[in-house]
Amino acid sequence: MSVSAITKRYAKALVTLGSEQKMVEGYGKELADFKDLLVREKQLRLILDSPSFPVEKKNAILSDLGAKLQLSEGMRKFLGLLLAKGRLRLLPQIETQYRDFADEISGILRAHITSASKLNQNQRKAIASGLEEKTGKQVELTVSVRSALIGGLQAQVGGKIFDGSIKTQLKRIEDTLKKG
C-alpha cells in the first residue's frame, strides 16, 4: 500500500472519530502541535522512530508528552497506535490529510494569495468574498508578498494555481514573439 493511501486512511479515521466526538478542530490542533514538536525536536523524533529503542520506553515517552501537552485521550490513543504500527514518521503527511478532510467537513476552503505588493484589509476582504461567492465555501485566506511578480496576483486554491501576475503575462508575450 502506498504512503499516500496509508496517510489518507489514518487521517480519515481520525477525522471520522473527531466528527463523532465533536472534536474535529481540537484533534486538528493537537495533531498539528505534536507534529510541530517532532519537527522541532530531531532527537525526540529519532528516538521514537528508532527500531532499536525499546517499545516500552517509547510508550512511556509518548505518555509523558501527552500529559505535558495536555492531549485528549483520543489523540493519545491515536498517537499510541501510530507508534505501535511504526507510522509516527508519517505524522506530517497524516496531519496534512487530516486538515484537508476536516476542511471538507467544515466547508472551509484554504486559499493562498501571492501579491507583488502588500494588500490592504479591503483588498483581502474583496478577494475572500469573491472566492466565497464562486465556491460557496468559507474561505481562509493567507497572503504573502513577492515583488518578483512585478504586479498582479497568483492564487492557489484547492490545489489549483491561478496566475494573473504581470511577470507571467510578459513571459507569455515573450514566448509568442519568439515563436513568430
Phi and psi restraints in degrees (value plus and minus 20) as a CYANA .aco file:
   2 SER   PHI     -92.5   -52.5
   2 SER   PSI     137.8   177.8
   3 VAL   PHI     -79.6   -39.6
   3 VAL   PSI     -60.7   -20.7
   4 SER   PHI     -80.1   -40.1
   4 SER   PSI     -64.2   -24.2
   5 ALA   PHI     -85.5   -45.5
   5 ALA   PSI     -59.4   -19.4
   6 ILE   PHI     -84.7   -44.7
   6 ILE   PSI     -68.1   -28.1
   7 THR   PHI     -85.6   -45.6
   7 THR   PSI     -57.3   -17.3
   8 LYS   PHI     -83.3   -43.3
   8 LYS   PSI     -60.9   -20.9
   9 ARG   PHI     -83.2   -43.2
   9 ARG   PSI     -66.7   -26.7
  10 TYR   PHI     -85.7   -45.7
  10 TYR   PSI     -63.6   -23.6
  11 ALA   PHI     -83.5   -43.5
  11 ALA   PSI     -63.3   -23.3
  12 LYS   PHI     -83.9   -43.9
  12 LYS   PSI     -61.7   -21.7
  13 ALA   PHI     -82.4   -42.4
  13 ALA   PSI     -63.4   -23.4
  14 LEU   PHI     -89.0   -49.0
  14 LEU   PSI     -60.2   -20.2
  15 VAL   PHI     -89.0   -49.0
  15 VAL   PSI     -54.1   -14.1
  16 THR   PHI     -84.9   -44.9
  16 THR   PSI     -66.0   -26.0
  17 LEU   PHI     -81.3   -41.3
  17 LEU   PSI     -64.3   -24.3
  18 GLY   PHI     -82.3   -42.3
  18 GLY   PSI     -57.8   -17.8
  19 SER   PHI     -85.1   -45.1
  19 SER   PSI     -63.6   -23.6
  20 GLU   PHI     -83.6   -43.6
  20 GLU   PSI     -55.9   -15.9
  21 GLN   PHI    -115.4   -75.4
  21 GLN   PSI     -14.6    25.4
  22 LYS   PHI      35.8    75.8
  22 LYS   PSI      23.0    63.0
  23 MET   PHI    -147.0  -107.0
  23 MET   PSI       2.6    42.6
  24 VAL   PHI     -78.4   -38.4
  24 VAL   PSI     -70.2   -30.2
  25 GLU   PHI     -86.8   -46.8
  25 GLU   PSI     -61.8   -21.8
  26 GLY   PHI     -81.7   -41.7
  26 GLY   PSI     -66.4   -26.4
  27 TYR   PHI     -83.5   -43.5
  27 TYR   PSI     -58.1   -18.1
  28 GLY   PHI     -81.3   -41.3
  28 GLY   PSI     -63.7   -23.7
  29 LYS   PHI     -87.0   -47.0
  29 LYS   PSI     -64.1   -24.1
  30 GLU   PHI     -83.0   -43.0
  30 GLU   PSI     -62.2   -22.2
  31 LEU   PHI     -83.2   -43.2
  31 LEU   PSI     -64.4   -24.4
  32 ALA   PHI     -84.6   -44.6
  32 ALA   PSI     -62.0   -22.0
  33 ASP   PHI     -82.8   -42.8
  33 ASP   PSI     -63.8   -23.8
  34 PHE   PHI     -88.0   -48.0
  34 PHE   PSI     -60.5   -20.5
  35 LYS   PHI     -79.9   -39.9
  35 LYS   PSI     -65.5   -25.5
  36 ASP   PHI     -81.0   -41.0
  36 ASP   PSI     -58.2   -18.2
  37 LEU   PHI     -82.2   -42.2
  37 LEU   PSI     -65.0   -25.0
  38 LEU   PHI     -87.0   -47.0
  38 LEU   PSI     -53.1   -13.1
  39 VAL   PHI     -88.5   -48.5
  39 VAL   PSI     -62.0   -22.0
  40 ARG   PHI     -90.8   -50.8
  40 ARG   PSI     -61.2   -21.2
  41 GLU   PHI    -121.9   -81.9
  41 GLU   PSI      66.0   106.0
  42 LYS   PHI     -80.8   -40.8
  42 LYS   PSI     -60.8   -20.8
  43 GLN   PHI     -80.9   -40.9
  43 GLN   PSI     -63.4   -23.4
  44 LEU   PHI     -82.2   -42.2
  44 LEU   PSI     -65.3   -25.3
  45 ARG   PHI     -80.2   -40.2
  45 ARG   PSI     -62.8   -22.8
  46 LEU   PHI     -84.4   -44.4
  46 LEU   PSI     -59.9   -19.9
  47 ILE   PHI     -84.5   -44.5
  47 ILE   PSI     -67.3   -27.3
  48 LEU   PHI     -88.6   -48.6
  48 LEU   PSI     -45.6    -5.6
  49 ASP   PHI    -108.1   -68.1
  49 ASP   PSI     -36.9     3.1
  50 SER   PHI     -88.0   -48.0
  50 SER   PSI     104.0   144.0
  51 PRO   PHI     -92.9   -52.9
  51 PRO   PSI     -38.2     1.8
  52 SER   PHI    -108.9   -68.9
  52 SER   PSI     -33.8     6.2
  53 PHE   PHI    -101.4   -61.4
  53 PHE   PSI     113.4   153.4
  54 PRO   PHI     -79.3   -39.3
  54 PRO   PSI     116.5   156.5
  55 VAL   PHI     -81.3   -41.3
  55 VAL   PSI     -56.6   -16.6
  56 GLU   PHI     -81.1   -41.1
  56 GLU   PSI     -61.6   -21.6
  57 LYS   PHI     -88.8   -48.8
  57 LYS   PSI     -57.7   -17.7
  58 LYS   PHI     -81.5   -41.5
  58 LYS   PSI     -63.4   -23.4
  59 ASN   PHI     -82.7   -42.7
  59 ASN   PSI     -59.5   -19.5
  60 ALA   PHI     -84.8   -44.8
  60 ALA   PSI     -62.7   -22.7
  61 ILE   PHI     -81.8   -41.8
  61 ILE   PSI     -66.1   -26.1
  62 LEU   PHI     -83.2   -43.2
  62 LEU   PSI     -59.7   -19.7
  63 SER   PHI     -83.5   -43.5
  63 SER   PSI     -64.4   -24.4
  64 ASP   PHI     -83.6   -43.6
  64 ASP   PSI     -61.0   -21.0
  65 LEU   PHI     -84.7   -44.7
  65 LEU   PSI     -61.2   -21.2
  66 GLY   PHI     -80.3   -40.3
  66 GLY   PSI     -60.5   -20.5
  67 ALA   PHI     -89.0   -49.0
  67 ALA   PSI     -65.3   -25.3
  68 LYS   PHI     -81.2   -41.2
  68 LYS   PSI     -62.6   -22.6
  69 LEU   PHI    -103.0   -63.0
  69 LEU   PSI     -23.7    16.3
  70 GLN   PHI      36.3    76.3
  70 GLN   PSI      26.1    66.1
  71 LEU   PHI     -93.9   -53.9
  71 LEU   PSI     127.4   167.4
  72 SER   PHI     -86.4   -46.4
  72 SER   PSI     141.1   181.1
  73 GLU   PHI     -81.4   -41.4
  73 GLU   PSI     -59.8   -19.8
  74 GLY   PHI     -81.6   -41.6
  74 GLY   PSI     -61.8   -21.8
  75 MET   PHI     -89.4   -49.4
  75 MET   PSI     -57.5   -17.5
  76 ARG   PHI     -81.7   -41.7
  76 ARG   PSI     -62.9   -22.9
  77 LYS   PHI     -86.7   -46.7
  77 LYS   PSI     -59.8   -19.8
  78 PHE   PHI     -82.5   -42.5
  78 PHE   PSI     -67.2   -27.2
  79 LEU   PHI     -84.9   -44.9
  79 LEU   PSI     -56.0   -16.0
  80 GLY   PHI     -82.4   -42.4
  80 GLY   PSI     -59.4   -19.4
  81 LEU   PHI     -84.7   -44.7
  81 LEU   PSI     -65.1   -25.1
  82 LEU   PHI     -80.0   -40.0
  82 LEU   PSI     -61.7   -21.7
  83 LEU   PHI     -83.3   -43.3
  83 LEU   PSI     -66.2   -26.2
  84 ALA   PHI     -83.4   -43.4
  84 ALA   PSI     -55.0   -15.0
  85 LYS   PHI    -108.9   -68.9
  85 LYS   PSI     -20.0    20.0
  86 GLY   PHI      49.7    89.7
  86 GLY   PSI      11.2    51.2
  87 ARG   PHI    -133.7   -93.7
  87 ARG   PSI      -9.8    30.2
  88 LEU   PHI     -82.6   -42.6
  88 LEU   PSI     -47.7    -7.7
  89 ARG   PHI     -87.0   -47.0
  89 ARG   PSI     -37.3     2.7
  90 LEU   PHI    -109.0   -69.0
  90 LEU   PSI     -15.6    24.4
  91 LEU   PHI     -74.9   -34.9
  91 LEU   PSI     -62.0   -22.0
  92 PRO   PHI     -79.9   -39.9
  92 PRO   PSI     -61.3   -21.3
  93 GLN   PHI     -90.8   -50.8
  93 GLN   PSI     -57.5   -17.5
  94 ILE   PHI     -84.1   -44.1
  94 ILE   PSI     -61.3   -21.3
  95 GLU   PHI     -83.8   -43.8
  95 GLU   PSI     -60.7   -20.7
  96 THR   PHI     -83.3   -43.3
  96 THR   PSI     -67.0   -27.0
  97 GLN   PHI     -82.7   -42.7
  97 GLN   PSI     -60.6   -20.6
  98 TYR   PHI     -79.5   -39.5
  98 TYR   PSI     -66.6   -26.6
  99 ARG   PHI     -80.0   -40.0
  99 ARG   PSI     -61.1   -21.1
 100 ASP   PHI     -82.9   -42.9
 100 ASP   PSI     -66.8   -26.8
 101 PHE   PHI     -84.6   -44.6
 101 PHE   PSI     -61.8   -21.8
 102 ALA   PHI     -84.1   -44.1
 102 ALA   PSI     -61.1   -21.1
 103 ASP   PHI     -83.1   -43.1
 103 ASP   PSI     -59.4   -19.4
 104 GLU   PHI     -82.3   -42.3
 104 GLU   PSI     -63.5   -23.5
 105 ILE   PHI     -85.0   -45.0
 105 ILE   PSI     -61.6   -21.6
 106 SER   PHI    -101.1   -61.1
 106 SER   PSI     -30.2     9.8
 107 GLY   PHI      53.6    93.6
 107 GLY   PSI      11.2    51.2
 108 ILE   PHI    -123.6   -83.6
 108 ILE   PSI     119.0   159.0
 109 LEU   PHI    -139.8   -99.8
 109 LEU   PSI     103.8   143.8
 110 ARG   PHI    -113.2   -73.2
 110 ARG   PSI     110.5   150.5
 111 ALA   PHI    -149.5  -109.5
 111 ALA   PSI     119.1   159.1
 112 HIS   PHI    -137.5   -97.5
 112 HIS   PSI     103.8   143.8
 113 ILE   PHI    -128.8   -88.8
 113 ILE   PSI     110.0   150.0
 114 THR   PHI    -132.4   -92.4
 114 THR   PSI     105.3   145.3
 115 SER   PHI    -140.7  -100.7
 115 SER   PSI     135.0   175.0
 116 ALA   PHI     -93.5   -53.5
 116 ALA   PSI     -45.4    -5.4
 117 SER   PHI    -159.2  -119.2
 117 SER   PSI     146.7   186.7
 118 LYS   PHI     -84.7   -44.7
 118 LYS   PSI     115.2   155.2
 119 LEU   PHI    -114.6   -74.6
 119 LEU   PSI     119.1   159.1
 120 ASN   PHI    -103.4   -63.4
 120 ASN   PSI     153.9   193.9
 121 GLN   PHI     -81.8   -41.8
 121 GLN   PSI     -58.7   -18.7
 122 ASN   PHI     -84.5   -44.5
 122 ASN   PSI     -60.3   -20.3
 123 GLN   PHI     -85.2   -45.2
 123 GLN   PSI     -61.1   -21.1
 124 ARG   PHI     -81.8   -41.8
 124 ARG   PSI     -65.3   -25.3
 125 LYS   PHI     -83.7   -43.7
 125 LYS   PSI     -60.1   -20.1
 126 ALA   PHI     -83.7   -43.7
 126 ALA   PSI     -62.6   -22.6
 127 ILE   PHI     -84.7   -44.7
 127 ILE   PSI     -67.2   -27.2
 128 ALA   PHI     -82.2   -42.2
 128 ALA   PSI     -64.2   -24.2
 129 SER   PHI     -88.3   -48.3
 129 SER   PSI     -55.3   -15.3
 130 GLY   PHI     -83.2   -43.2
 130 GLY   PSI     -62.7   -22.7
 131 LEU   PHI     -87.5   -47.5
 131 LEU   PSI     -58.7   -18.7
 132 GLU   PHI     -83.7   -43.7
 132 GLU   PSI     -59.6   -19.6
 133 GLU   PHI     -84.4   -44.4
 133 GLU   PSI     -62.7   -22.7
 134 LYS   PHI     -89.9   -49.9
 134 LYS   PSI     -59.0   -19.0
 135 THR   PHI    -118.1   -78.1
 135 THR   PSI     -42.4    -2.4
 136 GLY   PHI      54.6    94.6
 136 GLY   PSI      -4.4    35.6
 137 LYS   PHI    -141.3  -101.3
 137 LYS   PSI     138.7   178.7
 138 GLN   PHI     -93.2   -53.2
 138 GLN   PSI     110.7   150.7
 139 VAL   PHI    -125.1   -85.1
 139 VAL   PSI     109.6   149.6
 140 GLU   PHI    -125.6   -85.6
 140 GLU   PSI      96.6   136.6
 141 LEU   PHI    -125.2   -85.2
 141 LEU   PSI     111.9   151.9
 142 THR   PHI    -138.3   -98.3
 142 THR   PSI     123.5   163.5
 143 VAL   PHI    -149.0  -109.0
 143 VAL   PSI     117.1   157.1
 144 SER   PHI    -152.1  -112.1
 144 SER   PSI     142.0   182.0
 145 VAL   PHI    -135.5   -95.5
 145 VAL   PSI     112.7   152.7
 146 ARG   PHI    -159.6  -119.6
 146 ARG   PSI      83.3   123.3
 147 SER   PHI     -83.9   -43.9
 147 SER   PSI     -39.3     0.7
 148 ALA   PHI     -83.5   -43.5
 148 ALA   PSI     -36.4     3.6
 149 LEU   PHI     -91.7   -51.7
 149 LEU   PSI     -33.8     6.2
 150 ILE   PHI      51.8    91.8
 150 ILE   PSI     -72.0   -32.0
 151 GLY   PHI    -186.6  -146.6
 151 GLY   PSI     148.9   188.9
 152 GLY   PHI      63.7   103.7
 152 GLY   PSI    -185.1  -145.1
 153 LEU   PHI    -156.9  -116.9
 153 LEU   PSI     136.8   176.8
 154 GLN   PHI    -142.4  -102.4
 154 GLN   PSI     115.5   155.5
 155 ALA   PHI    -144.7  -104.7
 155 ALA   PSI     111.9   151.9
 156 GLN   PHI    -133.5   -93.5
 156 GLN   PSI      92.4   132.4
 157 VAL   PHI    -152.3  -112.3
 157 VAL   PSI      99.3   139.3
 158 GLY   PHI      34.3    74.3
 158 GLY   PSI      20.0    60.0
 159 GLY   PHI      63.6   103.6
 159 GLY   PSI     -20.9    19.1
 160 LYS   PHI    -130.0   -90.0
 160 LYS   PSI     126.7   166.7
 161 ILE   PHI    -135.2   -95.2
 161 ILE   PSI     108.4   148.4
 162 PHE   PHI    -133.5   -93.5
 162 PHE   PSI     102.0   142.0
 163 ASP   PHI    -135.3   -95.3
 163 ASP   PSI      88.6   128.6
 164 GLY   PHI    -136.9   -96.9
 164 GLY   PSI      10.6    50.6
 165 SER   PHI    -103.0   -63.0
 165 SER   PSI     131.8   171.8
 166 ILE   PHI     -85.6   -45.6
 166 ILE   PSI     -56.0   -16.0
 167 LYS   PHI     -77.1   -37.1
 167 LYS   PSI     -65.9   -25.9
 168 THR   PHI     -87.6   -47.6
 168 THR   PSI     -60.0   -20.0
 169 GLN   PHI     -83.2   -43.2
 169 GLN   PSI     -61.7   -21.7
 170 LEU   PHI     -83.8   -43.8
 170 LEU   PSI     -58.2   -18.2
 171 LYS   PHI     -83.8   -43.8
 171 LYS   PSI     -60.6   -20.6
 172 ARG   PHI     -84.9   -44.9
 172 ARG   PSI     -61.1   -21.1
 173 ILE   PHI     -82.5   -42.5
 173 ILE   PSI     -63.4   -23.4
 174 GLU   PHI     -80.4   -40.4
 174 GLU   PSI     -65.8   -25.8
 175 ASP   PHI     -81.7   -41.7
 175 ASP   PSI     -60.0   -20.0
 176 THR   PHI     -83.5   -43.5
 176 THR   PSI     -63.8   -23.8
 177 LEU   PHI     -86.6   -46.6
 177 LEU   PSI     -56.1   -16.1
 178 LYS   PHI     -87.1   -47.1
 178 LYS   PSI     -54.4   -14.4
 179 LYS   PHI     -95.8   -55.8
 179 LYS   PSI     -42.4    -2.4
